[in-house]
Amino acid sequence: MMASDPSSNDELLKLRDAIDAIDTQVLQLISERARHAHRIGEIKHGNIYRPEREAQVLRRLADDNPGPL
């Protein structure tokens, strides 16, 4: 087994730290979105699930997605 290159290890740590920071931001944004959705439910007082709205959101996200996911 080959020894790891120290600069590769440093890069891996930096990349993992960057991913951790992005994950934290994603979680904050998902929580913010959930708060807005919850408020919409409070305003609507009833059937808050609309499949057509869900389909609209998913289409917009798919269209806006630059990849790779």
mmCIF file of the N, C-alpha and C atoms, coordinates in Angstrom:
data_MODEL
# 
_entry.id   MODEL 
# 
loop_
_atom_site.group_PDB 
_atom_site.id 
_atom_site.type_symbol 
_atom_site.label_atom_id 
_atom_site.label_alt_id 
_atom_site.label_comp_id 
_atom_site.label_asym_id 
_atom_site.label_entity_id 
_atom_site.label_seq_id 
_atom_site.pdbx_PDB_ins_code 
_atom_site.Cartn_x 
_atom_site.Cartn_y 
_atom_site.Cartn_z 
_atom_site.occupancy 
_atom_site.B_iso_or_equiv 
_atom_site.pdbx_formal_charge 
_atom_site.auth_seq_id 
_atom_site.auth_comp_id 
_atom_site.auth_asym_id 
_atom_site.auth_atom_id 
_atom_site.pdbx_PDB_model_num 
ATOM 1   N N  . MET A 1 1  ? 0.843   -1.170 0.000   1.00 0.00 ? 1  MET A N  1 
ATOM 2   C CA . MET A 1 1  ? 0.000   0.000  0.000   1.00 0.00 ? 1  MET A CA 1 
ATOM 3   C C  . MET A 1 1  ? 0.894   1.242  0.000   1.00 0.00 ? 1  MET A C  1 
ATOM 4   N N  . MET A 1 2  ? 0.533   2.217  -0.849  1.00 0.00 ? 2  MET A N  1 
ATOM 5   C CA . MET A 1 2  ? 1.351   3.429  -0.977  1.00 0.00 ? 2  MET A CA 1 
ATOM 6   C C  . MET A 1 2  ? 1.022   4.409  0.142   1.00 0.00 ? 2  MET A C  1 
ATOM 7   N N  . ALA A 1 3  ? 2.035   5.142  0.563   1.00 0.00 ? 3  ALA A N  1 
ATOM 8   C CA . ALA A 1 3  ? 1.835   6.179  1.567   1.00 0.00 ? 3  ALA A CA 1 
ATOM 9   C C  . ALA A 1 3  ? 1.075   7.339  0.942   1.00 0.00 ? 3  ALA A C  1 
ATOM 10  N N  . SER A 1 4  ? 0.218   7.977  1.725   1.00 0.00 ? 4  SER A N  1 
ATOM 11  C CA . SER A 1 4  ? -0.553  9.108  1.234   1.00 0.00 ? 4  SER A CA 1 
ATOM 12  C C  . SER A 1 4  ? 0.327   10.336 1.103   1.00 0.00 ? 4  SER A C  1 
ATOM 13  N N  . ASP A 1 5  ? 0.072   11.097 0.077   1.00 0.00 ? 5  ASP A N  1 
ATOM 14  C CA . ASP A 1 5  ? 0.758   12.361 -0.141  1.00 0.00 ? 5  ASP A CA 1 
ATOM 15  C C  . ASP A 1 5  ? 0.192   13.378 0.854   1.00 0.00 ? 5  ASP A C  1 
ATOM 16  N N  . PRO A 1 6  ? 1.041   14.033 1.664   1.00 0.00 ? 6  PRO A N  1 
ATOM 17  C CA . PRO A 1 6  ? 0.537   15.006 2.643   1.00 0.00 ? 6  PRO A CA 1 
ATOM 18  C C  . PRO A 1 6  ? -0.286  16.117 2.004   1.00 0.00 ? 6  PRO A C  1 
ATOM 19  N N  . SER A 1 7  ? 0.096   16.554 0.815   1.00 0.00 ? 7  SER A N  1 
ATOM 20  C CA . SER A 1 7  ? -0.685  17.618 0.177   1.00 0.00 ? 7  SER A CA 1 
ATOM 21  C C  . SER A 1 7  ? -2.066  17.111 -0.232  1.00 0.00 ? 7  SER A C  1 
ATOM 22  N N  . SER A 1 8  ? -2.160  15.828 -0.594  1.00 0.00 ? 8  SER A N  1 
ATOM 23  C CA . SER A 1 8  ? -3.455  15.233 -0.906  1.00 0.00 ? 8  SER A CA 1 
ATOM 24  C C  . SER A 1 8  ? -4.325  15.176 0.337   1.00 0.00 ? 8  SER A C  1 
ATOM 25  N N  . ASN A 1 9  ? -3.706  14.826 1.461   1.00 0.00 ? 9  ASN A N  1 
ATOM 26  C CA . ASN A 1 9  ? -4.457  14.789 2.720   1.00 0.00 ? 9  ASN A CA 1 
ATOM 27  C C  . ASN A 1 9  ? -4.968  16.168 3.093   1.00 0.00 ? 9  ASN A C  1 
ATOM 28  N N  . ASP A 1 10 ? -4.128  17.189 2.914   1.00 0.00 ? 10 ASP A N  1 
ATOM 29  C CA . ASP A 1 10 ? -4.545  18.571 3.192   1.00 0.00 ? 10 ASP A CA 1 
ATOM 30  C C  . ASP A 1 10 ? -5.714  18.963 2.296   1.00 0.00 ? 10 ASP A C  1 
ATOM 31  N N  . GLU A 1 11 ? -5.616  18.608 1.026   1.00 0.00 ? 11 GLU A N  1 
ATOM 32  C CA . GLU A 1 11 ? -6.699  18.943 0.093   1.00 0.00 ? 11 GLU A CA 1 
ATOM 33  C C  . GLU A 1 11 ? -7.990  18.228 0.474   1.00 0.00 ? 11 GLU A C  1 
ATOM 34  N N  . LEU A 1 12 ? -7.866  16.948 0.861   1.00 0.00 ? 12 LEU A N  1 
ATOM 35  C CA . LEU A 1 12 ? -9.051  16.200 1.283   1.00 0.00 ? 12 LEU A CA 1 
ATOM 36  C C  . LEU A 1 12 ? -9.717  16.857 2.491   1.00 0.00 ? 12 LEU A C  1 
ATOM 37  N N  . LEU A 1 13 ? -8.909  17.262 3.463   1.00 0.00 ? 13 LEU A N  1 
ATOM 38  C CA . LEU A 1 13 ? -9.464  17.920 4.644   1.00 0.00 ? 13 LEU A CA 1 
ATOM 39  C C  . LEU A 1 13 ? -10.176 19.216 4.277   1.00 0.00 ? 13 LEU A C  1 
ATOM 40  N N  . LYS A 1 14 ? -9.574  19.999 3.397   1.00 0.00 ? 14 LYS A N  1 
ATOM 41  C CA . LYS A 1 14 ? -10.189 21.259 2.972   1.00 0.00 ? 14 LYS A CA 1 
ATOM 42  C C  . LYS A 1 14 ? -11.499 21.007 2.230   1.00 0.00 ? 14 LYS A C  1 
ATOM 43  N N  . LEU A 1 15 ? -11.493 20.012 1.357   1.00 0.00 ? 15 LEU A N  1 
ATOM 44  C CA . LEU A 1 15 ? -12.709 19.688 0.608   1.00 0.00 ? 15 LEU A CA 1 
ATOM 45  C C  . LEU A 1 15 ? -13.812 19.176 1.539   1.00 0.00 ? 15 LEU A C  1 
ATOM 46  N N  . ARG A 1 16 ? -13.438 18.356 2.495   1.00 0.00 ? 16 ARG A N  1 
ATOM 47  C CA . ARG A 1 16 ? -14.427 17.857 3.455   1.00 0.00 ? 16 ARG A CA 1 
ATOM 48  C C  . ARG A 1 16 ? -14.971 18.982 4.322   1.00 0.00 ? 16 ARG A C  1 
ATOM 49  N N  . ASP A 1 17 ? -14.115 19.909 4.719   1.00 0.00 ? 17 ASP A N  1 
ATOM 50  C CA . ASP A 1 17 ? -14.572 21.078 5.481   1.00 0.00 ? 17 ASP A CA 1 
ATOM 51  C C  . ASP A 1 17 ? -15.536 21.908 4.648   1.00 0.00 ? 17 ASP A C  1 
ATOM 52  N N  . ALA A 1 18 ? -15.233 22.073 3.359   1.00 0.00 ? 18 ALA A N  1 
ATOM 53  C CA . ALA A 1 18 ? -16.111 22.834 2.468   1.00 0.00 ? 18 ALA A CA 1 
ATOM 54  C C  . ALA A 1 18 ? -17.464 22.137 2.338   1.00 0.00 ? 18 ALA A C  1 
ATOM 55  N N  . ILE A 1 19 ? -17.446 20.824 2.196   1.00 0.00 ? 19 ILE A N  1 
ATOM 56  C CA . ILE A 1 19 ? -18.705 20.061 2.105   1.00 0.00 ? 19 ILE A CA 1 
ATOM 57  C C  . ILE A 1 19 ? -19.500 20.204 3.396   1.00 0.00 ? 19 ILE A C  1 
ATOM 58  N N  . ASP A 1 20 ? -18.827 20.127 4.539   1.00 0.00 ? 20 ASP A N  1 
ATOM 59  C CA . ASP A 1 20 ? -19.520 20.296 5.817   1.00 0.00 ? 20 ASP A CA 1 
ATOM 60  C C  . ASP A 1 20 ? -20.179 21.678 5.906   1.00 0.00 ? 20 ASP A C  1 
ATOM 61  N N  . ALA A 1 21 ? -19.488 22.701 5.453   1.00 0.00 ? 21 ALA A N  1 
ATOM 62  C CA . ALA A 1 21 ? -20.044 24.054 5.487   1.00 0.00 ? 21 ALA A CA 1 
ATOM 63  C C  . ALA A 1 21 ? -21.256 24.162 4.556   1.00 0.00 ? 21 ALA A C  1 
ATOM 64  N N  . ILE A 1 22 ? -21.154 23.567 3.386   1.00 0.00 ? 22 ILE A N  1 
ATOM 65  C CA . ILE A 1 22 ? -22.284 23.577 2.439   1.00 0.00 ? 22 ILE A CA 1 
ATOM 66  C C  . ILE A 1 22 ? -23.467 22.816 3.033   1.00 0.00 ? 22 ILE A C  1 
ATOM 67  N N  . ASP A 1 23 ? -23.199 21.671 3.647   1.00 0.00 ? 23 ASP A N  1 
ATOM 68  C CA . ASP A 1 23 ? -24.272 20.898 4.276   1.00 0.00 ? 23 ASP A CA 1 
ATOM 69  C C  . ASP A 1 23 ? -24.998 21.727 5.328   1.00 0.00 ? 23 ASP A C  1 
ATOM 70  N N  . THR A 1 24 ? -24.254 22.497 6.101   1.00 0.00 ? 24 THR A N  1 
ATOM 71  C CA . THR A 1 24 ? -24.863 23.359 7.108   1.00 0.00 ? 24 THR A CA 1 
ATOM 72  C C  . THR A 1 24 ? -25.750 24.408 6.447   1.00 0.00 ? 24 THR A C  1 
ATOM 73  N N  . GLN A 1 25 ? -25.277 25.003 5.358   1.00 0.00 ? 25 GLN A N  1 
ATOM 74  C CA . GLN A 1 25 ? -26.083 25.995 4.635   1.00 0.00 ? 25 GLN A CA 1 
ATOM 75  C C  . GLN A 1 25 ? -27.341 25.357 4.050   1.00 0.00 ? 25 GLN A C  1 
ATOM 76  N N  . VAL A 1 26 ? -27.206 24.161 3.475   1.00 0.00 ? 26 VAL A N  1 
ATOM 77  C CA . VAL A 1 26 ? -28.364 23.459 2.909   1.00 0.00 ? 26 VAL A CA 1 
ATOM 78  C C  . VAL A 1 26 ? -29.400 23.208 4.003   1.00 0.00 ? 26 VAL A C  1 
ATOM 79  N N  . LEU A 1 27 ? -28.953 22.741 5.152   1.00 0.00 ? 27 LEU A N  1 
ATOM 80  C CA . LEU A 1 27 ? -29.863 22.488 6.258   1.00 0.00 ? 27 LEU A CA 1 
ATOM 81  C C  . LEU A 1 27 ? -30.576 23.771 6.682   1.00 0.00 ? 27 LEU A C  1 
ATOM 82  N N  . GLN A 1 28 ? -29.845 24.866 6.771   1.00 0.00 ? 28 GLN A N  1 
ATOM 83  C CA . GLN A 1 28 ? -30.459 26.147 7.138   1.00 0.00 ? 28 GLN A CA 1 
ATOM 84  C C  . GLN A 1 28 ? -31.504 26.569 6.109   1.00 0.00 ? 28 GLN A C  1 
ATOM 85  N N  . LEU A 1 29 ? -31.198 26.390 4.826   1.00 0.00 ? 29 LEU A N  1 
ATOM 86  C CA . LEU A 1 29 ? -32.142 26.764 3.773   1.00 0.00 ? 29 LEU A CA 1 
ATOM 87  C C  . LEU A 1 29 ? -33.369 25.865 3.767   1.00 0.00 ? 29 LEU A C  1 
ATOM 88  N N  . ILE A 1 30 ? -33.178 24.564 3.993   1.00 0.00 ? 30 ILE A N  1 
ATOM 89  C CA . ILE A 1 30 ? -34.323 23.649 4.060   1.00 0.00 ? 30 ILE A CA 1 
ATOM 90  C C  . ILE A 1 30 ? -35.208 24.011 5.249   1.00 0.00 ? 30 ILE A C  1 
ATOM 91  N N  . SER A 1 31 ? -34.607 24.352 6.360   1.00 0.00 ? 31 SER A N  1 
ATOM 92  C CA . SER A 1 31 ? -35.385 24.759 7.531   1.00 0.00 ? 31 SER A CA 1 
ATOM 93  C C  . SER A 1 31 ? -36.148 26.052 7.258   1.00 0.00 ? 31 SER A C  1 
ATOM 94  N N  . GLU A 1 32 ? -35.507 26.990 6.588   1.00 0.00 ? 32 GLU A N  1 
ATOM 95  C CA . GLU A 1 32 ? -36.182 28.240 6.234   1.00 0.00 ? 32 GLU A CA 1 
ATOM 96  C C  . GLU A 1 32 ? -37.361 27.966 5.300   1.00 0.00 ? 32 GLU A C  1 
ATOM 97  N N  . ARG A 1 33 ? -37.142 27.081 4.318   1.00 0.00 ? 33 ARG A N  1 
ATOM 98  C CA . ARG A 1 33 ? -38.219 26.723 3.396   1.00 0.00 ? 33 ARG A CA 1 
ATOM 99  C C  . ARG A 1 33 ? -39.379 26.088 4.154   1.00 0.00 ? 33 ARG A C  1 
ATOM 100 N N  . ALA A 1 34 ? -39.056 25.202 5.100   1.00 0.00 ? 34 ALA A N  1 
ATOM 101 C CA . ALA A 1 34 ? -40.099 24.538 5.886   1.00 0.00 ? 34 ALA A CA 1 
ATOM 102 C C  . ALA A 1 34 ? -40.890 25.542 6.716   1.00 0.00 ? 34 ALA A C  1 
ATOM 103 N N  . ARG A 1 35 ? -40.218 26.534 7.263   1.00 0.00 ? 35 ARG A N  1 
ATOM 104 C CA . ARG A 1 35 ? -40.927 27.574 8.026   1.00 0.00 ? 35 ARG A CA 1 
ATOM 105 C C  . ARG A 1 35 ? -41.907 28.323 7.129   1.00 0.00 ? 35 ARG A C  1 
ATOM 106 N N  . HIS A 1 36 ? -41.486 28.635 5.905   1.00 0.00 ? 36 HIS A N  1 
ATOM 107 C CA . HIS A 1 36 ? -42.380 29.321 4.966   1.00 0.00 ? 36 HIS A CA 1 
ATOM 108 C C  . HIS A 1 36 ? -43.561 28.424 4.595   1.00 0.00 ? 36 HIS A C  1 
ATOM 109 N N  . ALA A 1 37 ? -43.288 27.160 4.330   1.00 0.00 ? 37 ALA A N  1 
ATOM 110 C CA . ALA A 1 37 ? -44.359 26.224 3.980   1.00 0.00 ? 37 ALA A CA 1 
ATOM 111 C C  . ALA A 1 37 ? -45.335 26.076 5.149   1.00 0.00 ? 37 ALA A C  1 
ATOM 112 N N  . HIS A 1 38 ? -44.800 26.030 6.364   1.00 0.00 ? 38 HIS A N  1 
ATOM 113 C CA . HIS A 1 38 ? -45.660 25.937 7.538   1.00 0.00 ? 38 HIS A CA 1 
ATOM 114 C C  . HIS A 1 38 ? -46.555 27.160 7.650   1.00 0.00 ? 38 HIS A C  1 
ATOM 115 N N  . ARG A 1 39 ? -45.984 28.326 7.403   1.00 0.00 ? 39 ARG A N  1 
ATOM 116 C CA . ARG A 1 39 ? -46.774 29.570 7.469   1.00 0.00 ? 39 ARG A CA 1 
ATOM 117 C C  . ARG A 1 39 ? -47.863 29.574 6.399   1.00 0.00 ? 39 ARG A C  1 
ATOM 118 N N  . ILE A 1 40 ? -47.545 29.085 5.211   1.00 0.00 ? 40 ILE A N  1 
ATOM 119 C CA . ILE A 1 40 ? -48.558 28.983 4.157   1.00 0.00 ? 40 ILE A CA 1 
ATOM 120 C C  . ILE A 1 40 ? -49.702 28.098 4.637   1.00 0.00 ? 40 ILE A C  1 
ATOM 121 N N  . GLY A 1 41 ? -49.374 26.977 5.287   1.00 0.00 ? 41 GLY A N  1 
ATOM 122 C CA . GLY A 1 41 ? -50.400 26.103 5.833   1.00 0.00 ? 41 GLY A CA 1 
ATOM 123 C C  . GLY A 1 41 ? -51.275 26.813 6.856   1.00 0.00 ? 41 GLY A C  1 
ATOM 124 N N  . GLU A 1 42 ? -50.665 27.654 7.691   1.00 0.00 ? 42 GLU A N  1 
ATOM 125 C CA . GLU A 1 42 ? -51.449 28.418 8.666   1.00 0.00 ? 42 GLU A CA 1 
ATOM 126 C C  . GLU A 1 42 ? -52.403 29.379 7.968   1.00 0.00 ? 42 GLU A C  1 
ATOM 127 N N  . ILE A 1 43 ? -51.935 30.019 6.914   1.00 0.00 ? 43 ILE A N  1 
ATOM 128 C CA . ILE A 1 43 ? -52.754 30.987 6.180   1.00 0.00 ? 43 ILE A CA 1 
ATOM 129 C C  . ILE A 1 43 ? -53.898 30.290 5.455   1.00 0.00 ? 43 ILE A C  1 
ATOM 130 N N  . LYS A 1 44 ? -53.621 29.119 4.889   1.00 0.00 ? 44 LYS A N  1 
ATOM 131 C CA . LYS A 1 44 ? -54.621 28.422 4.080   1.00 0.00 ? 44 LYS A CA 1 
ATOM 132 C C  . LYS A 1 44 ? -55.683 27.693 4.916   1.00 0.00 ? 44 LYS A C  1 
ATOM 133 N N  . HIS A 1 45 ? -55.420 27.377 6.156   1.00 0.00 ? 45 HIS A N  1 
ATOM 134 C CA . HIS A 1 45 ? -56.392 26.709 7.045   1.00 0.00 ? 45 HIS A CA 1 
ATOM 135 C C  . HIS A 1 45 ? -57.034 25.482 6.421   1.00 0.00 ? 45 HIS A C  1 
ATOM 136 N N  . GLY A 1 46 ? -56.300 24.566 5.970   1.00 0.00 ? 46 GLY A N  1 
ATOM 137 C CA . GLY A 1 46 ? -56.969 23.385 5.432   1.00 0.00 ? 46 GLY A CA 1 
ATOM 138 C C  . GLY A 1 46 ? -56.043 22.557 4.583   1.00 0.00 ? 46 GLY A C  1 
ATOM 139 N N  . ASN A 1 47 ? -56.562 22.146 3.425   1.00 0.00 ? 47 ASN A N  1 
ATOM 140 C CA . ASN A 1 47 ? -55.798 21.279 2.534   1.00 0.00 ? 47 ASN A CA 1 
ATOM 141 C C  . ASN A 1 47 ? -54.612 22.045 1.975   1.00 0.00 ? 47 ASN A C  1 
ATOM 142 N N  . ILE A 1 48 ? -53.452 21.794 2.571   1.00 0.00 ? 48 ILE A N  1 
ATOM 143 C CA . ILE A 1 48 ? -52.270 22.550 2.154   1.00 0.00 ? 48 ILE A CA 1 
ATOM 144 C C  . ILE A 1 48 ? -51.479 21.830 1.077   1.00 0.00 ? 48 ILE A C  1 
ATOM 145 N N  . TYR A 1 49 ? -51.786 20.545 0.856   1.00 0.00 ? 49 TYR A N  1 
ATOM 146 C CA . TYR A 1 49 ? -51.041 19.801 -0.161  1.00 0.00 ? 49 TYR A CA 1 
ATOM 147 C C  . TYR A 1 49 ? -51.715 19.977 -1.509  1.00 0.00 ? 49 TYR A C  1 
ATOM 148 N N  . ARG A 1 50 ? -50.945 20.477 -2.468  1.00 0.00 ? 50 ARG A N  1 
ATOM 149 C CA . ARG A 1 50 ? -51.432 20.642 -3.828  1.00 0.00 ? 50 ARG A CA 1 
ATOM 150 C C  . ARG A 1 50 ? -50.453 19.950 -4.761  1.00 0.00 ? 50 ARG A C  1 
ATOM 151 N N  . PRO A 1 51 ? -50.827 18.796 -5.291  1.00 0.00 ? 51 PRO A N  1 
ATOM 152 C CA . PRO A 1 51 ? -49.920 18.061 -6.176  1.00 0.00 ? 51 PRO A CA 1 
ATOM 153 C C  . PRO A 1 51 ? -49.456 18.884 -7.374  1.00 0.00 ? 51 PRO A C  1 
ATOM 154 N N  . GLU A 1 52 ? -50.326 19.746 -7.892  1.00 0.00 ? 52 GLU A N  1 
ATOM 155 C CA . GLU A 1 52 ? -49.926 20.564 -9.045  1.00 0.00 ? 52 GLU A CA 1 
ATOM 156 C C  . GLU A 1 52 ? -48.827 21.555 -8.669  1.00 0.00 ? 52 GLU A C  1 
ATOM 157 N N  . ARG A 1 53 ? -48.864 22.074 -7.448  1.00 0.00 ? 53 ARG A N  1 
ATOM 158 C CA . ARG A 1 53 ? -47.814 22.987 -6.982  1.00 0.00 ? 53 ARG A CA 1 
ATOM 159 C C  . ARG A 1 53 ? -46.505 22.220 -6.801  1.00 0.00 ? 53 ARG A C  1 
ATOM 160 N N  . GLU A 1 54 ? -46.599 21.008 -6.247  1.00 0.00 ? 54 GLU A N  1 
ATOM 161 C CA . GLU A 1 54 ? -45.414 20.182 -6.087  1.00 0.00 ? 54 GLU A CA 1 
ATOM 162 C C  . GLU A 1 54 ? -44.776 19.898 -7.444  1.00 0.00 ? 54 GLU A C  1 
ATOM 163 N N  . ALA A 1 55 ? -45.599 19.549 -8.437  1.00 0.00 ? 55 ALA A N  1 
ATOM 164 C CA . ALA A 1 55 ? -45.092 19.273 -9.782  1.00 0.00 ? 55 ALA A CA 1 
ATOM 165 C C  . ALA A 1 55 ? -44.450 20.525 -10.383 1.00 0.00 ? 55 ALA A C  1 
ATOM 166 N N  . GLN A 1 56 ? -45.052 21.680 -10.142 1.00 0.00 ? 56 GLN A N  1 
ATOM 167 C CA . GLN A 1 56 ? -44.501 22.948 -10.641 1.00 0.00 ? 56 GLN A CA 1 
ATOM 168 C C  . GLN A 1 56 ? -43.119 23.209 -10.039 1.00 0.00 ? 56 GLN A C  1 
ATOM 169 N N  . VAL A 1 57 ? -42.987 23.012 -8.746  1.00 0.00 ? 57 VAL A N  1 
ATOM 170 C CA . VAL A 1 57 ? -41.700 23.232 -8.057  1.00 0.00 ? 57 VAL A CA 1 
ATOM 171 C C  . VAL A 1 57 ? -40.650 22.268 -8.601  1.00 0.00 ? 57 VAL A C  1 
ATOM 172 N N  . LEU A 1 58 ? -41.013 20.998 -8.738  1.00 0.00 ? 58 LEU A N  1 
ATOM 173 C CA . LEU A 1 58 ? -40.053 20.001 -9.230  1.00 0.00 ? 58 LEU A CA 1 
ATOM 174 C C  . LEU A 1 58 ? -39.627 20.280 -10.668 1.00 0.00 ? 58 LEU A C  1 
ATOM 175 N N  . ARG A 1 59 ? -40.566 20.715 -11.510 1.00 0.00 ? 59 ARG A N  1 
ATOM 176 C CA . ARG A 1 59 ? -40.206 21.077 -12.900 1.00 0.00 ? 59 ARG A CA 1 
ATOM 177 C C  . ARG A 1 59 ? -39.229 22.245 -12.917 1.00 0.00 ? 59 ARG A C  1 
ATOM 178 N N  . ARG A 1 60 ? -39.519 23.264 -12.108 1.00 0.00 ? 60 ARG A N  1 
ATOM 179 C CA . ARG A 1 60 ? -38.647 24.443 -12.062 1.00 0.00 ? 60 ARG A CA 1 
ATOM 180 C C  . ARG A 1 60 ? -37.249 24.054 -11.597 1.00 0.00 ? 60 ARG A C  1 
ATOM 181 N N  . LEU A 1 61 ? -37.171 23.227 -10.570 1.00 0.00 ? 61 LEU A N  1 
ATOM 182 C CA . LEU A 1 61 ? -35.862 22.795 -10.063 1.00 0.00 ? 61 LEU A CA 1 
ATOM 183 C C  . LEU A 1 61 ? -35.113 21.958 -11.101 1.00 0.00 ? 61 LEU A C  1 
ATOM 184 N N  . ALA A 1 62 ? -35.827 21.084 -11.778 1.00 0.00 ? 62 ALA A N  1 
ATOM 185 C CA . ALA A 1 62 ? -35.182 20.261 -12.818 1.00 0.00 ? 62 ALA A CA 1 
ATOM 186 C C  . ALA A 1 62 ? -34.679 21.137 -13.951 1.00 0.00 ? 62 ALA A C  1 
ATOM 187 N N  . ASP A 1 63 ? -35.485 22.130 -14.331 1.00 0.00 ? 63 ASP A N  1 
ATOM 188 C CA . ASP A 1 63 ? -35.070 23.036 -15.409 1.00 0.00 ? 63 ASP A CA 1 
ATOM 189 C C  . ASP A 1 63 ? -33.873 23.898 -15.012 1.00 0.00 ? 63 ASP A C  1 
ATOM 190 N N  . ASP A 1 64 ? -33.812 24.287 -13.749 1.00 0.00 ? 64 ASP A N  1 
ATOM 191 C CA . ASP A 1 64 ? -32.735 25.169 -13.273 1.00 0.00 ? 64 ASP A CA 1 
ATOM 192 C C  . ASP A 1 64 ? -31.471 24.420 -12.888 1.00 0.00 ? 64 ASP A C  1 
ATOM 193 N N  . ASN A 1 65 ? -31.537 23.100 -12.818 1.00 0.00 ? 65 ASN A N  1 
ATOM 194 C CA . ASN A 1 65 ? -30.421 22.301 -12.315 1.00 0.00 ? 65 ASN A CA 1 
ATOM 195 C C  . ASN A 1 65 ? -29.258 22.272 -13.313 1.00 0.00 ? 65 ASN A C  1 
ATOM 196 N N  . PRO A 1 66 ? -28.087 22.820 -12.911 1.00 0.00 ? 66 PRO A N  1 
ATOM 197 C CA . PRO A 1 66 ? -26.930 22.796 -13.798 1.00 0.00 ? 66 PRO A CA 1 
ATOM 198 C C  . PRO A 1 66 ? -26.165 21.461 -13.739 1.00 0.00 ? 66 PRO A C  1 
ATOM 199 N N  . GLY A 1 67 ? -26.566 20.571 -12.809 1.00 0.00 ? 67 GLY A N  1 
ATOM 200 C CA . GLY A 1 67 ? -25.878 19.287 -12.664 1.00 0.00 ? 67 GLY A CA 1 
ATOM 201 C C  . GLY A 1 67 ? -24.832 19.359 -11.579 1.00 0.00 ? 67 GLY A C  1 
ATOM 202 N N  . PRO A 1 68 ? -24.222 18.292 -11.216 1.00 0.00 ? 68 PRO A N  1 
ATOM 203 C CA . PRO A 1 68 ? -24.295 16.961 -11.780 1.00 0.00 ? 68 PRO A CA 1 
ATOM 204 C C  . PRO A 1 68 ? -25.435 16.120 -11.222 1.00 0.00 ? 68 PRO A C  1 
ATOM 205 N N  . LEU A 1 69 ? -26.191 16.631 -10.255 1.00 0.00 ? 69 LEU A N  1 
ATOM 206 C CA . LEU A 1 69 ? -27.293 15.839 -9.696  1.00 0.00 ? 69 LEU A CA 1 
ATOM 207 C C  . LEU A 1 69 ? -28.571 16.062 -10.462 1.00 0.00 ? 69 LEU A C  1 
# 
